[in-house]
Amino acid sequence: MRALVQRVSRAIVRVDGAVVGSIGPGLLVLLGVTHDDTPEVADKLAAKLLALRVFPDADGRMNEPLGPAREGLCISQFTLYGDARKGNRPSYVAAAPPELAEPLYLRVCDALGAERGVFGAHMEVELVNDGPVTVMVEM
C-alpha cells in the first residue's frame, strides 16, 4: 500500500462537477493498493498517517500529527503503482483489482475519519499545498 500525503491548507474533490469531498487544513492522501495488501496493512498505514508528524508545533517545527483540529481527504489512486521503467506508457499491473482495492481504501478512509473521493470515478482534485509538504508512505 502506498500513500502520497500532502499537507494542505484546503482541498476539494469533484466528480462530474459536483463536490463530493472537501477539507480545510489537514492532509490530502492519495492512496494506492497493490495485490498483496490486507486489512492489517491498511490498519498499519492508517495508524502511521494519523501519527505522521508533519504539522508545525508552537516553535514552527514539524512535530504535530493530524489530530482533531485538522481534517483528512482520501482519494483512491491506482496510478501510484504505475511502472514506467519499460517504454513511455506506464503499466498498472501492480495495482490491485477494484474488488480488493475498494474495501481496503474504505477501511483507511474510515480509520482516518476522512472525507473521500468516489472510488473508480474520474475525479478533479484541487489543493492548496501547505509548505509545501509532501511525503510518500509505503507499507
C-alpha angles and dihedrals in degrees: 000000000000131000127188102203123197126187105224140186087211140342137188135188126203133191117195089349094304121115109242098170140007139169141185120217112352143073131326107203121196103196128200125186126202132200099268098046116123138188088264091056090048091051092048092050092047091051090049092050092049090052097040107125104215102126123090121258124211089285093051095252120133095252107122129089128221094277127167096297093065135058137224132219117191123197125187109237117179089172089076084080094053112132116204098168091112115051127328101289113082119233117221099193091119091062115097119247115258095255089061099033101049099059091047091048090051090047091056092045091051093047090052093044084230134165109241147205124233112277112242095005127123100253135190111214122193123187143169104216112219112218086344095268118170124165132180113219119189131181 
